[in-house]
Amino acid sequence: MAQYVSVQDQGMLQKEEDSLAYYSKKMIVDTISINRFRFDTIFIKRFVQALKTKNSFHYPFDSLITISKIYPPDSSFRIFTWQIERDESYFRQYGAIQMNTKDGSLKLFPLIDASDFTSIPTDSVRTNKNWIGALYYAIIQKEYKNKKYYTLFGYDDNDLITTRKWIEVLTFDNGGNPVFGGNFFDYPDDELKPAQPVSRFCLEYKKDGGAKLMYDPDMDMILFDHLISESNEPAKRYTLIPDGDPEGFKWKNGKWVYINKVFDTPPLKDGQAPRPQPLFDGDEKN
């Protein structure tokens, strides 16, 4: 049976969404940092209350433009994430996973950003209670041995000198609880990437460096920019910028396996060199 929000509840949610849109904008644009966090607190309380409405999973909250909302292809859940700036040197992420329940009741996992309490954020499997914060901008779904794996792409303004992008594999345990990270990345160690073993992949680079990390559906691959140091000091992440040569990951046997040369092609054999298309065919005469 199809689920839907009743006419009465939809009207209530639309009214509440107007207030939520105001608070969600103010927590981003207000010029005073303490106000941004105060508006964030108000937003969270009211948003959770709105989500308690029966079948709220099917209400899109489209006007909350400062909140990322992503769904996997199977629509089994959705993830809300957002980011608050204290100042140019400190950013904190917030979020929640809302499950698509059969009876329309609320099953919500708050995401508690524990990034401040770890020196190596790539090194451990985590729950929603000690999440490595990110503003998620894409999700893809894979399967291996009848288990579903949801790969999340996240953005983090991080601090004054670097930006981070994340690849995070989300699964659910036998109790239906979210699990972030695991042994999902196979790549050789180098000085530009997080040292193996890792539970999640991080691309950290110079602030506003514009490095790309994305999924290409045509290639069925994750693509990301290869980085180089402007000062030949790769250990200093704030010197890293893209050099235009993409690297990648391909899903194989339950892991993202590293591909060094994404667009590498074998050398041409004799007679295979491309030739210009003739203006006339062989029978045409001047």
Contacts in CASP RR format, 6 or more apart in sequence:
PFRMAT RR
TARGET T0000
AUTHOR 0000-0000-0000
METHOD contacts of the structure
MODEL  1
MAQYVSVQDQGMLQKEEDSLAYYSKKMIVDTISINRFRFDTIFIKRFVQA
LKTKNSFHYPFDSLITISKIYPPDSSFRIFTWQIERDESYFRQYGAIQMN
TKDGSLKLFPLIDASDFTSIPTDSVRTNKNWIGALYYAIIQKEYKNKKYY
TLFGYDDNDLITTRKWIEVLTFDNGGNPVFGGNFFDYPDDELKPAQPVSR
FCLEYKKDGGAKLMYDPDMDMILFDHLISESNEPAKRYTLIPDGDPEGFK
WKNGKWVYINKVFDTPPLKDGQAPRPQPLFDGDEKN
3 55 0 8 1.000
3 57 0 8 1.000
3 58 0 8 1.000
3 104 0 8 1.000
4 55 0 8 1.000
4 58 0 8 1.000
5 13 0 8 1.000
5 53 0 8 1.000
5 54 0 8 1.000
5 55 0 8 1.000
5 56 0 8 1.000
5 58 0 8 1.000
5 59 0 8 1.000
6 54 0 8 1.000
6 55 0 8 1.000
9 53 0 8 1.000
9 54 0 8 1.000
9 55 0 8 1.000
9 56 0 8 1.000
10 59 0 8 1.000
12 53 0 8 1.000
13 50 0 8 1.000
13 53 0 8 1.000
13 56 0 8 1.000
13 59 0 8 1.000
16 46 0 8 1.000
16 49 0 8 1.000
16 50 0 8 1.000
17 50 0 8 1.000
17 61 0 8 1.000
17 63 0 8 1.000
17 64 0 8 1.000
18 63 0 8 1.000
19 46 0 8 1.000
20 43 0 8 1.000
20 46 0 8 1.000
20 47 0 8 1.000
20 50 0 8 1.000
20 61 0 8 1.000
20 63 0 8 1.000
20 64 0 8 1.000
21 63 0 8 1.000
21 64 0 8 1.000
21 65 0 8 1.000
23 39 0 8 1.000
23 40 0 8 1.000
23 42 0 8 1.000
23 43 0 8 1.000
23 46 0 8 1.000
24 43 0 8 1.000
24 64 0 8 1.000
24 65 0 8 1.000
24 66 0 8 1.000
24 67 0 8 1.000
24 82 0 8 1.000
25 65 0 8 1.000
25 66 0 8 1.000
26 35 0 8 1.000
26 36 0 8 1.000
26 39 0 8 1.000
27 36 0 8 1.000
27 37 0 8 1.000
27 39 0 8 1.000
27 40 0 8 1.000
27 43 0 8 1.000
27 66 0 8 1.000
27 82 0 8 1.000
27 84 0 8 1.000
28 36 0 8 1.000
28 66 0 8 1.000
28 82 0 8 1.000
28 84 0 8 1.000
28 85 0 8 1.000
30 36 0 8 1.000
30 39 0 8 1.000
33 85 0 8 1.000
33 86 0 8 1.000
33 87 0 8 1.000
36 84 0 8 1.000
36 85 0 8 1.000
36 86 0 8 1.000
37 84 0 8 1.000
37 86 0 8 1.000
40 84 0 8 1.000
40 94 0 8 1.000
44 94 0 8 1.000
47 80 0 8 1.000
48 96 0 8 1.000
48 108 0 8 1.000
50 56 0 8 1.000
51 98 0 8 1.000
51 106 0 8 1.000
51 108 0 8 1.000
52 106 0 8 1.000
53 59 0 8 1.000
54 104 0 8 1.000
54 105 0 8 1.000
55 104 0 8 1.000
56 98 0 8 1.000
56 104 0 8 1.000
56 106 0 8 1.000
57 78 0 8 1.000
57 98 0 8 1.000
57 99 0 8 1.000
57 100 0 8 1.000
57 101 0 8 1.000
57 104 0 8 1.000
60 69 0 8 1.000
61 67 0 8 1.000
61 69 0 8 1.000
66 82 0 8 1.000
67 80 0 8 1.000
67 81 0 8 1.000
67 82 0 8 1.000
68 79 0 8 1.000
68 80 0 8 1.000
68 81 0 8 1.000
68 82 0 8 1.000
68 135 0 8 1.000
68 136 0 8 1.000
68 137 0 8 1.000
69 78 0 8 1.000
69 79 0 8 1.000
69 80 0 8 1.000
70 78 0 8 1.000
70 79 0 8 1.000
70 136 0 8 1.000
70 137 0 8 1.000
70 138 0 8 1.000
70 139 0 8 1.000
70 152 0 8 1.000
71 77 0 8 1.000
71 78 0 8 1.000
71 139 0 8 1.000
72 139 0 8 1.000
72 140 0 8 1.000
72 141 0 8 1.000
72 150 0 8 1.000
73 141 0 8 1.000
74 141 0 8 1.000
74 148 0 8 1.000
75 100 0 8 1.000
76 99 0 8 1.000
76 100 0 8 1.000
76 148 0 8 1.000
77 97 0 8 1.000
77 98 0 8 1.000
77 99 0 8 1.000
77 100 0 8 1.000
78 97 0 8 1.000
78 98 0 8 1.000
78 100 0 8 1.000
79 95 0 8 1.000
79 96 0 8 1.000
79 97 0 8 1.000
79 98 0 8 1.000
79 111 0 8 1.000
79 136 0 8 1.000
79 139 0 8 1.000
79 152 0 8 1.000
80 95 0 8 1.000
80 96 0 8 1.000
80 98 0 8 1.000
81 93 0 8 1.000
81 94 0 8 1.000
81 95 0 8 1.000
81 111 0 8 1.000
81 133 0 8 1.000
81 134 0 8 1.000
81 135 0 8 1.000
81 136 0 8 1.000
82 93 0 8 1.000
82 94 0 8 1.000
82 95 0 8 1.000
82 135 0 8 1.000
83 91 0 8 1.000
83 92 0 8 1.000
83 93 0 8 1.000
83 94 0 8 1.000
83 135 0 8 1.000
83 156 0 8 1.000
83 157 0 8 1.000
84 91 0 8 1.000
84 92 0 8 1.000
84 93 0 8 1.000
84 94 0 8 1.000
85 91 0 8 1.000
85 157 0 8 1.000
86 92 0 8 1.000
88 160 0 8 1.000
89 159 0 8 1.000
89 160 0 8 1.000
90 159 0 8 1.000
91 156 0 8 1.000
91 157 0 8 1.000
91 158 0 8 1.000
91 159 0 8 1.000
92 113 0 8 1.000
92 115 0 8 1.000
93 111 0 8 1.000
93 113 0 8 1.000
93 115 0 8 1.000
93 133 0 8 1.000
93 134 0 8 1.000
93 135 0 8 1.000
93 156 0 8 1.000
94 111 0 8 1.000
94 113 0 8 1.000
95 110 0 8 1.000
95 111 0 8 1.000
96 108 0 8 1.000
96 109 0 8 1.000
96 110 0 8 1.000
96 111 0 8 1.000
97 108 0 8 1.000
97 109 0 8 1.000
97 111 0 8 1.000
97 128 0 8 1.000
97 178 0 8 1.000
98 106 0 8 1.000
98 107 0 8 1.000
98 108 0 8 1.000
99 107 0 8 1.000
99 108 0 8 1.000
99 109 0 8 1.000
101 107 0 8 1.000
109 128 0 8 1.000
109 177 0 8 1.000
109 178 0 8 1.000
110 128 0 8 1.000
111 128 0 8 1.000
111 131 0 8 1.000
111 133 0 8 1.000
112 128 0 8 1.000
112 129 0 8 1.000
112 130 0 8 1.000
112 131 0 8 1.000
113 131 0 8 1.000
113 132 0 8 1.000
113 133 0 8 1.000
114 126 0 8 1.000
114 129 0 8 1.000
114 130 0 8 1.000
114 131 0 8 1.000
114 132 0 8 1.000
114 133 0 8 1.000
115 121 0 8 1.000
115 132 0 8 1.000
115 133 0 8 1.000
115 156 0 8 1.000
117 130 0 8 1.000
118 124 0 8 1.000
118 132 0 8 1.000
121 132 0 8 1.000
121 200 0 8 1.000
121 202 0 8 1.000
122 194 0 8 1.000
122 198 0 8 1.000
122 199 0 8 1.000
122 200 0 8 1.000
122 201 0 8 1.000
122 202 0 8 1.000
123 197 0 8 1.000
123 198 0 8 1.000
123 199 0 8 1.000
124 199 0 8 1.000
125 179 0 8 1.000
125 180 0 8 1.000
125 181 0 8 1.000
125 182 0 8 1.000
125 199 0 8 1.000
126 132 0 8 1.000
126 179 0 8 1.000
126 180 0 8 1.000
126 181 0 8 1.000
126 199 0 8 1.000
127 177 0 8 1.000
127 178 0 8 1.000
127 179 0 8 1.000
127 180 0 8 1.000
128 177 0 8 1.000
128 178 0 8 1.000
128 180 0 8 1.000
131 180 0 8 1.000
132 166 0 8 1.000
132 168 0 8 1.000
132 180 0 8 1.000
132 200 0 8 1.000
133 156 0 8 1.000
134 152 0 8 1.000
134 154 0 8 1.000
134 155 0 8 1.000
134 156 0 8 1.000
134 164 0 8 1.000
134 166 0 8 1.000
134 168 0 8 1.000
135 154 0 8 1.000
135 155 0 8 1.000
135 156 0 8 1.000
136 152 0 8 1.000
136 153 0 8 1.000
136 154 0 8 1.000
136 155 0 8 1.000
137 153 0 8 1.000
137 154 0 8 1.000
137 155 0 8 1.000
138 152 0 8 1.000
138 153 0 8 1.000
138 154 0 8 1.000
138 214 0 8 1.000
138 215 0 8 1.000
139 150 0 8 1.000
139 151 0 8 1.000
139 152 0 8 1.000
139 153 0 8 1.000
140 150 0 8 1.000
140 151 0 8 1.000
140 215 0 8 1.000
141 148 0 8 1.000
141 149 0 8 1.000
141 150 0 8 1.000
141 151 0 8 1.000
142 148 0 8 1.000
142 149 0 8 1.000
142 150 0 8 1.000
142 151 0 8 1.000
142 251 0 8 1.000
142 254 0 8 1.000
143 149 0 8 1.000
144 253 0 8 1.000
144 254 0 8 1.000
145 254 0 8 1.000
147 171 0 8 1.000
148 171 0 8 1.000
148 172 0 8 1.000
149 169 0 8 1.000
149 170 0 8 1.000
149 171 0 8 1.000
149 184 0 8 1.000
149 254 0 8 1.000
150 169 0 8 1.000
150 170 0 8 1.000
150 171 0 8 1.000
151 167 0 8 1.000
151 168 0 8 1.000
151 169 0 8 1.000
151 170 0 8 1.000
151 215 0 8 1.000
151 222 0 8 1.000
151 256 0 8 1.000
152 166 0 8 1.000
152 167 0 8 1.000
152 168 0 8 1.000
152 169 0 8 1.000
152 170 0 8 1.000
153 165 0 8 1.000
153 166 0 8 1.000
153 167 0 8 1.000
153 213 0 8 1.000
153 214 0 8 1.000
153 215 0 8 1.000
154 165 0 8 1.000
154 166 0 8 1.000
154 167 0 8 1.000
154 168 0 8 1.000
155 163 0 8 1.000
155 164 0 8 1.000
155 165 0 8 1.000
155 166 0 8 1.000
156 163 0 8 1.000
156 164 0 8 1.000
156 165 0 8 1.000
156 166 0 8 1.000
157 163 0 8 1.000
158 164 0 8 1.000
158 204 0 8 1.000
160 207 0 8 1.000
161 206 0 8 1.000
161 207 0 8 1.000
161 237 0 8 1.000
161 238 0 8 1.000
162 204 0 8 1.000
162 205 0 8 1.000
162 206 0 8 1.000
162 207 0 8 1.000
162 237 0 8 1.000
162 238 0 8 1.000
163 204 0 8 1.000
163 205 0 8 1.000
163 206 0 8 1.000
163 207 0 8 1.000
163 208 0 8 1.000
163 209 0 8 1.000
163 210 0 8 1.000
163 211 0 8 1.000
164 202 0 8 1.000
164 203 0 8 1.000
164 204 0 8 1.000
165 202 0 8 1.000
165 203 0 8 1.000
165 204 0 8 1.000
165 211 0 8 1.000
165 213 0 8 1.000
165 224 0 8 1.000
166 200 0 8 1.000
166 201 0 8 1.000
166 202 0 8 1.000
166 203 0 8 1.000
167 185 0 8 1.000
167 200 0 8 1.000
167 201 0 8 1.000
167 213 0 8 1.000
167 222 0 8 1.000
167 249 0 8 1.000
167 256 0 8 1.000
168 180 0 8 1.000
168 181 0 8 1.000
168 200 0 8 1.000
169 180 0 8 1.000
169 181 0 8 1.000
169 182 0 8 1.000
169 184 0 8 1.000
169 200 0 8 1.000
169 256 0 8 1.000
170 178 0 8 1.000
170 179 0 8 1.000
170 180 0 8 1.000
170 181 0 8 1.000
171 178 0 8 1.000
171 179 0 8 1.000
171 181 0 8 1.000
172 178 0 8 1.000
172 179 0 8 1.000
173 179 0 8 1.000
180 199 0 8 1.000
180 200 0 8 1.000
181 199 0 8 1.000
181 200 0 8 1.000
182 199 0 8 1.000
182 200 0 8 1.000
183 197 0 8 1.000
183 199 0 8 1.000
183 255 0 8 1.000
184 199 0 8 1.000
184 254 0 8 1.000
184 255 0 8 1.000
184 256 0 8 1.000
185 196 0 8 1.000
185 198 0 8 1.000
185 200 0 8 1.000
185 201 0 8 1.000
185 249 0 8 1.000
185 255 0 8 1.000
185 256 0 8 1.000
185 258 0 8 1.000
186 255 0 8 1.000
186 256 0 8 1.000
186 257 0 8 1.000
186 258 0 8 1.000
187 193 0 8 1.000
187 196 0 8 1.000
187 249 0 8 1.000
187 257 0 8 1.000
187 258 0 8 1.000
188 258 0 8 1.000
189 195 0 8 1.000
189 196 0 8 1.000
191 234 0 8 1.000
191 235 0 8 1.000
192 226 0 8 1.000
192 227 0 8 1.000
192 234 0 8 1.000
192 240 0 8 1.000
193 201 0 8 1.000
194 201 0 8 1.000
194 202 0 8 1.000
201 249 0 8 1.000
201 256 0 8 1.000
203 211 0 8 1.000
203 213 0 8 1.000
203 224 0 8 1.000
203 225 0 8 1.000
203 227 0 8 1.000
204 237 0 8 1.000
204 240 0 8 1.000
205 211 0 8 1.000
205 227 0 8 1.000
205 237 0 8 1.000
205 240 0 8 1.000
205 241 0 8 1.000
205 242 0 8 1.000
206 230 0 8 1.000
206 237 0 8 1.000
206 238 0 8 1.000
206 239 0 8 1.000
206 240 0 8 1.000
206 241 0 8 1.000
207 238 0 8 1.000
209 241 0 8 1.000
209 242 0 8 1.000
210 225 0 8 1.000
210 242 0 8 1.000
211 224 0 8 1.000
211 225 0 8 1.000
211 227 0 8 1.000
211 240 0 8 1.000
211 241 0 8 1.000
211 242 0 8 1.000
212 223 0 8 1.000
212 224 0 8 1.000
212 225 0 8 1.000
212 242 0 8 1.000
212 246 0 8 1.000
213 222 0 8 1.000
213 223 0 8 1.000
213 224 0 8 1.000
213 225 0 8 1.000
214 222 0 8 1.000
214 223 0 8 1.000
214 224 0 8 1.000
215 221 0 8 1.000
215 222 0 8 1.000
215 223 0 8 1.000
216 222 0 8 1.000
216 223 0 8 1.000
219 262 0 8 1.000
220 250 0 8 1.000
220 251 0 8 1.000
221 248 0 8 1.000
221 249 0 8 1.000
221 250 0 8 1.000
221 259 0 8 1.000
221 262 0 8 1.000
222 248 0 8 1.000
222 249 0 8 1.000
222 250 0 8 1.000
222 256 0 8 1.000
223 246 0 8 1.000
223 247 0 8 1.000
223 248 0 8 1.000
223 262 0 8 1.000
224 246 0 8 1.000
224 247 0 8 1.000
224 248 0 8 1.000
225 242 0 8 1.000
225 243 0 8 1.000
225 244 0 8 1.000
225 245 0 8 1.000
225 246 0 8 1.000
225 247 0 8 1.000
226 242 0 8 1.000
226 243 0 8 1.000
226 244 0 8 1.000
226 245 0 8 1.000
226 246 0 8 1.000
226 247 0 8 1.000
227 234 0 8 1.000
227 240 0 8 1.000
227 241 0 8 1.000
227 242 0 8 1.000
227 243 0 8 1.000
228 234 0 8 1.000
228 240 0 8 1.000
228 241 0 8 1.000
228 242 0 8 1.000
228 243 0 8 1.000
229 236 0 8 1.000
229 239 0 8 1.000
229 240 0 8 1.000
229 241 0 8 1.000
230 239 0 8 1.000
230 240 0 8 1.000
230 241 0 8 1.000
231 239 0 8 1.000
233 239 0 8 1.000
234 240 0 8 1.000
246 262 0 8 1.000
246 263 0 8 1.000
247 258 0 8 1.000
247 259 0 8 1.000
247 260 0 8 1.000
247 262 0 8 1.000
248 258 0 8 1.000
248 259 0 8 1.000
248 262 0 8 1.000
249 256 0 8 1.000
249 257 0 8 1.000
249 258 0 8 1.000
249 259 0 8 1.000
250 256 0 8 1.000
250 257 0 8 1.000
250 259 0 8 1.000
251 257 0 8 1.000
END
